[in-house]
Amino acid sequence: MALEKHINRRQFLRTSAASAVMFSVVSRDVLGGSGRKAASEKLNIAAVGVGGMGRSNLSRCDHENIVALCDVDQDYAAKTYEKYPNAKKHLDFRRMLDTQKDIDAVIVATPDHSHAIVALAAMREGKHVYVQKPLTHSVYEARILTEAARKYKVATQMGNQGHSGEGIRLICEWIRDGAIGPVREVHAWTNRPVWPQGIEVERPKETPPVPPTLDWDRWLGPAPYRPYHPTYLPSSWRAWWDFGTGSLGDLGCHVMDPAFWALKLKYPVSVEGCISTYWHAFWEKTEPKNETYPRSSIVRYKFPAREGMPAVKLTWWDGGMMPPRPEELEEGRRMGDEDGGILFIGDKGKLMGGCYGKNPRLIPESKMREYDKPAQTIERIPLGIDGHEKDWINACKGGKPASSNFDYSGPFSETVLMGNLAVRFPNRRLTWDGERMKVTNDADADAYVRRQYREGWTL
């Protein structure tokens, strides 16, 4: 199957502009795209990457038509294939989009390094897209997807389910109500990684045969070529720089979400990181090889004042690292939950929640009991976290934009992924011009804002 044609950025913008004009005067049905369906009609949904999270996403779309399934690992996808026997099976998402014209919307749940390639191809065909978190592998890709969603006028959603939940809405309402006063400091943490990673981990030297049910070249997609090894599959790819986005990419879009929304954040002005080191002998330290993410890291963001809110510092902790325990937190009470948590420090108090913004509470509990909660000001999503996919489906049918559409989740993903730049280039402060998408004081770090693709692959 032929690979997608190479086009440079100027050609992309020219083609996109022309397409936008076409879409303004001709319906997508005429152009072979999906158009908007009435709420009573069923959406024809395809999914790319259906063995893990893709299967979970599809399970919440069962009330629609599941018409196409695409995966390069036939063994890992087998359970999903069995569940949807009437859906057409595809090995290559490009051929799926070329040949199956009944598709209205596409779920993208591949490993992180392929998110942007698949999602952009679908949007170019006028398909609505739901893309797992983090939205992309690089900052540049997140910006491109955000711009493309506007150009092609498709309904979008990032798979950070907590954004549709009750907890994050309570946090926003309480902070904007002044429950803890102006917020100048936030801490977010996770228990990740829960997979093997660390700066001492090296690329496998063994080259076992590729399983007959796996298309390894297509799995690699835009990533640099390397021989197959089972250490990467089915889920440990998250640890490897070429494929995943580490602990920050895995949980940052869940744990940091309440801060980004409640505090109306956008681009940080600076980011700095520090990482765990590995001493393999006395006075012999292993330097980062940048094959896998470190076992633990701390990332410090600074955001400017905005919309009547003061400048704020946000610190990310992973790999067992934690912020100081608040003195107000009662003995025996857990910080956050088993997956992580978030702590807002305001001029008049503190607010803590778990991963996904779950179970937010003012601390100590006596303040929570005394607090006169404000009336709801943010619309709720039916079914909350479990309704995240349905929220997107409603947008696909002409309803309100989904709660984590790319206008929100694109800039948010850029911020999360900026943290990984600081992890890759630790112990230095990277100053960031968000509008220009540029690290202004470090050429080495700036070179990683936009990653290079393997020959034959391009946005």
N, C-alpha and C positions, 0 to 999 in steps of 0.2 A: 504494500500500500504506500502510495507516494506521501512523502512528508509535506507538511504545510510549506508553502513558498516563503522564501526569505523576503522580508520587506524591511526597510529602514524606518526610523521614527517619522521622518518627514512624509514618507509614503503612507504610513499608518494614519497620521493626522489628516492628510488630504483625503484618504479613503473614508475615514470616519466622518469628516465634515460633509462629504458628498452623500454618505448614507443618511446622515441626520436630515439633510434637505429632502431626500427621497421619502423618508419616513414621515415627514411633515405633510406630505401631500398624497401619499399612497398608503393604504392600510397594510398591516403586516400579513393579512390573509392573502392579499394579492401578491405580496413579495415572497410568499411561502413561509412566513414566520407564524408566530402563535397568535398574536392579537390578544384582546382581553375577553375572557369568557364571562358569561353571566354567572351570578352566584349559584344558580340552580344547576349549571352545567358542571360536569366533572373535568378536572384538569388532566391532561396527558403528561405524566411525569416520567422522566428518565433519571437514572443515577449513574455516576461514574465513581468507582471505588465502593463496592457494595459488601465487602467482607466484614468490616468492623462497624465504625460509626455510621456508615452508609446504610447498613441494615437497620440500625436503630432509628435513623431519620425516616426511612421508608415506612417503618412500622407505624409512625404517626401520620402517615399520608395514605393509609389503607382505604380510606373512604373515597379516594380519587382513583384514576386509572393509572396503574403502573405499567407503562408500555415498553420500556427499554432498560436493560441492565448492561453495564459495561465494566469489565474488570480484566486485568492482565494476569491475575492469579486465579485460575479456575478452581483449584482445590479450596482456597480460602473463601471464595464466593459461592461455593456449592449450596450451602444452606439457604442463601437468599434466592438462588436460582430455583430451588425446590419450592420455596414459598410463593414465588410468582411465576408459575409455569407458562403463563400466556405472554409474558413479556419477552420481546426479542432480545437475544443475547449478542453482545458485541465485544470484540477484543480491543478495538481502537476507537476512541471517542470521536476522532475526526471522521472516520468512515460512518459512524453512527449518525453524526450530524449531517453528513452529505447524503445519506441514503434514506434515513427515516424522517419523513417530513411531517409526521403527525405529532411530534413532540412539542409541548407548550412550555415546559419548564424542566430545569436540570438541577439535580442535587450533586454537589461536588464534595466527595469525602475521601479523596486520595491522600497519600502522604503530602506534607506541606509543600514540598518543592514543586509539585505539579498543579497546585490550586490555580494559580494565575493563568497558566496556559490553557487549561480546560475551561475555566469560567469565561475568559475573554472570547474564546472560540464560540461558546454558546451564546454569549451576548451579541456577537456579530451576526448571528443567525436570528436575532430577535427573541431569544429564549430568556425567560425569567430564570434567575439563578439563586440557589441557596448554597453557600460555601462554608464549610467547616472552619472553625477558628484554628489558628489565627488566619485572617483572610488570605494572606500570602506569605511567601518566604522572605521577601525583601521589602524595604520601605518603598522603593520605586514601583514595585508591582502593585502595592496597595493603592498608590496614587493613580496608577493607570486604570485599575478596576473601578475606582470611584468615579473617575472622569468618564469611563466607558458606560457605566450605568446611566449617567445623565444623558449621554449622546444617544444611546439606543432606547432610552425611555422604558426600561424593563424593571420589574419588581425584584428587589434583592433582599437578602437576609444573610447575616453571618451567624454561624451556629454556636453562639454563646447564649445558651438557653436561659441563664439567669437574668438576662436583660428583659425577659417577659415575666419575671417572677414578682411576687408581692414584696419581698424583702428589699430589693433595690429601690422600689417606689417609695417605701416607707422611709428609707435613708434619705432620698432626695427631698421628700416632704418635710422631714424633721429638720434637716440641715437648713433648708430654705425658710423654715419657720423660726430659725434662730435658737434651736434647742441647745446647742453647745457654743453659740456665738460664732464669730468669724473663724474659719479653719485655716491654719497656717502650716499644718504638718499632718501627713498621712503615712501609715505603715501598712504594707500588704505582704503576705507571706503564704508559702505553700509547703506541703510535705514532699513535693516532687524534687528530684527524680525518684521514681519507683521502678526504674530500669537501670541497667549498668551504664555508667558513664563516668568520665574523669579524665584529667589531662594526661594520665599515664597510659590510657587505652590507645593501642596502636591498631592500624588497619590490619585485618586478618591476612596472613601470608598464604594460607591454604586456598586452593581454587577447586572446590568440589564441583561436580557437574550440576548444571541448572536442572531443577525438576522439570519433567516434561509438561507439567500443568502450568508452568510459569513462563511468561514472555519477559525475560530479564531486561532486554533492551528497551522495551516500552515502559517497564517499571522505572527504569532510570530516567526516562524522558529527558528533560533539559539539564539534568545533573551531569557532571563530568563522568566519563566512563570509568568503571572499576569492575573487576571480576565479581561474579555472584558469590555470596556467602550467606548461610542461614542466620548469621548474627544480626542481619539487618531486618529480617522479617519474622513475624508479621507486624510487630509493633515497636521493636527496638530502634527503628529508623529515627525515632524522635531524638535520640542521643547524638546523632551524627550531623555535623554542620552542613554537609552537602544535601541532606534530605529533610531534617527536622528543624525545629526552632527551640529545642531544649525545654527546660522547666518553665521559663518565662513565656514562651510561645504556647505551651500546653495549657497552663493555668492562668497566665496573666490576663487573658481576655475575659476570664471569669472573675478573678479576685479583684482586679483593679477597676472593673467596670463601674461599681458604685461611685468611686472617686471621680472618674472621668465624666460621668453624667451629673452627679450632684453638684460638683464644683465647676461645671461648665468649662472643662479643660479642653485644650486643643494641642498646639505644639509646645514641647518643652523648650527652654532657652539653653539648657545644658544637661548633659547626662554623664555620669561617671560610674565606673564599676570596679569592684575588686573581687577576686576569685580565690578558691582554695588552691593551694600548691601541694606538690607531692615530693617528699624526700625519700628517695630509694636507698640512700646510704648516708652516713654521717657527712654533712657538708656537701652533699651532692643532690642538688635540687633539679627536678625535671621541669623544663620550661613547657608552656602550652604548645601542643602540636597542632591545635585547631582541627583535629580529626573529630573529636567529640567535645561536647560542652563540659564545663567543669562540674565536679561533684557538688559544689555549692558556690553561690555568688550573692553579692549585695550590689544593688544598682540604685543610684541616687539621682532622681530627676528634680529639676527646678522649673517651675512654671511661673510666668509673669502674672501680675495683677490683671483682672479682667472682669467686666460687668459688675463693678461694685464690690468684687471679692479681692482679698489681699493675695499677694504672691504666696505660693505654697511649695513646700518640699514634700516629695513623695518618695519613699524608700521601699524597694522591693527586696525580699529575703527568700532564699530557697535552700534546698539541700540540708535542712536541719538548722539553718540560721534563723534567729527570731529577734524581733525588736524587744526592748526592755519591757518587762511585765508592768502594766500600769499599777501604781500604788492603790488606786481606787478599786481594783478588781479583787473581790473577796477570795480568801484562801479556799482552795479546792475547786474553784471555777476554772474551766478551760479557756484558753485564749482561742477564739475562733472555733473551728471544728476539725474533724479528722483530715480534711483536705487543705485547710488553710484558713485565712481570715483577713480582716481589714480593721484598722483602728484609725479613727478620725480624732485629732486633738484640736479642740477649739479653745477660744479665749475663755469660755465659760463652762467647759466640761468635755467629756469624751464619749464617743459612740463606737461600739464594736459590733461586727457581724462576722458570719462565717463565709465560707466559699459560696459563690453565686449570690452574695448579699443576704444569705439566709439568716433568719432569727436575729435581726438587729436589736440591740439593747443599749440604752444609756447606762453608763457605769458610774458609781455603784448601783446596785439594783434599787436602792432606796430612791434614787433620782428617777429611775424609770417609773416607779410607782407614783411618784409625785407629778410626773409630766402630764400636762393636759394636751393630749395629742390633737393636731390640727385636722380639719376636714380633708378628705381626699381631694387632691388637685390634679393628679395624674391619672389618665384613663387606665383601667386594668385590662389585661389580656385574659380572655376566657381560658381557663385551665392553667393559667400561669406558665411555669416552666414547661409543662407538658403540652402547652398550646403554642409553643414557639414556631413549629412548622405550620400549624394551621393559621397563625398570624400572617405568615408569608403567603400561604395559599389564598387567603382573603385578599391580600394586596395584588396577587396575580390576576384576580378576578375583578379588579377595579376598585377595591376597597382602599382604606387609608394605607400609606406606606408602612411597611413592617417595622417593628420596634427597633430592630438593629440593622436597618437598611444601610447601604454603603455610604450614604452621606454622613452617617454617624460612625459606623464601624470601620470605614476606611481610614479617617484620621486617627481613630483609636488604635487600629492595628499598626499604623505608622509609629505611634508613640511606644507601643509595646516592643516593636522590632528595633526601635532606636536603642532600647535597653540591651539588645543583643550585640549591637555595635560596641557598646561600652564593655560588654563581657569579652568580646573578641580583642579589644584593645584596652586592657585594664590599667588601672592606676594612672589615669590621666583624665582630665576634664574635657569632654567634647562639646564645643559650643555649636548650637544648631540653629540654622535659619530654616524654619519649617516651610515658609512660603516658597523659598527657592529650592528646598529639599537638598540642603548642602551642609556638611560639616565644615565650618569656616576656619578651623585652626589645626586641622590634621588631615593631610592629603591621603595618608594610608587608610584611615577610617572612612574618609569620603568615598574612596574607591569601592567600598562594599555597600554603599547605599543602593547601588544597582549591580546585581550579580551578572556574571557572564554565563551564557547558555552553550550547551554542547552543540556542535555543528549539526544543522538540520532542524534545530528548534529555535523558535523566535516568538515574541509577542506580536 
